[in-house]
């Protein structure tokens, strides 16, 4: 759902767990996992800073679509199973 949301150009907020942080690579807002205070601060920052939200939105789709291009994924899968 994170990839899908970003591919539609949404500003995303996720915890900094590796499986999310490695996907977004700075193209989404993150907060410290398990910290309600960190989540609160990040939400407040996004609510008060429309320019930041717009930057996340402007870059999200191009970044995700480029990183997870279906043609590239298909080629990698065929190479993996085809032994090339």
N, C-alpha and C positions, 0 to 999 in steps of 0.2 A: 504494500500500500504506500510506502514511502517513495519508492521509485515512481509509482503511478501518479501520486500527488505532485511530485516535482516535475514529471513530464508534462503536466498540464499548467506549469508555470505558477504553482502555489508557493507561498512562503511557508516553509516547514520548520517545526520546532521538535527536536528529538533529544533524548538523553545522549550522553557522550559514551555510551557503551560501544565497544569496538565495531560490532556488526552494523551499527548505524553511522558512527563517526567516519569509518572507512568508506562508506558509500557516499556520504555527502561532501566529504573533503572540503569543508568550509563554505559550501554553497547553501547551507541551511543553518538556522540558529540551533545551538545546542546548550544544554544545561547539565550540571553534574548529576549523574545517576543517583537516585535515592535522596536527593536534597530538595525538599519542598521550598526552602528559601532560594536556592539557585533557580528553580523553576519560576517562582514568583518574580524574581528580579528580571529574568529573561523575558517573561511575558510583559512586565511593566515596560521594559526597554523597547520592545516591539510596538506596544500600544502608543508609546510616546514619540516614536521615531519612524514616521511614515517613509522617509527617504531610505532607511535601512530595509524596511519591508519591501519597498519597490525594487531595491537592488537585488535582494534575494529572489524576488519574483522574476525579474528580468533575466537573471542568469540560470535559474533552475532548469528550465526545459532544455535549453541548448546544451548545458552540461550533461544532464542525464541521457538525453537522446544521443549525444556524441559518445558518451562512455559505454552505453549499452545498446549500440547499434545492432539491429537484428541481423543484418547481413554479416557483420563481423562475428556475432555469436554463432550464427549458422556455420560459417567457415571454420571457426575454432572447433565446433562440435564435430563436423565432418572430418577435420584433420585428426582429431583425437581418436575417433572410432575407425577412420580409414587408414590410420597409420602413416599419414604423410608428414 
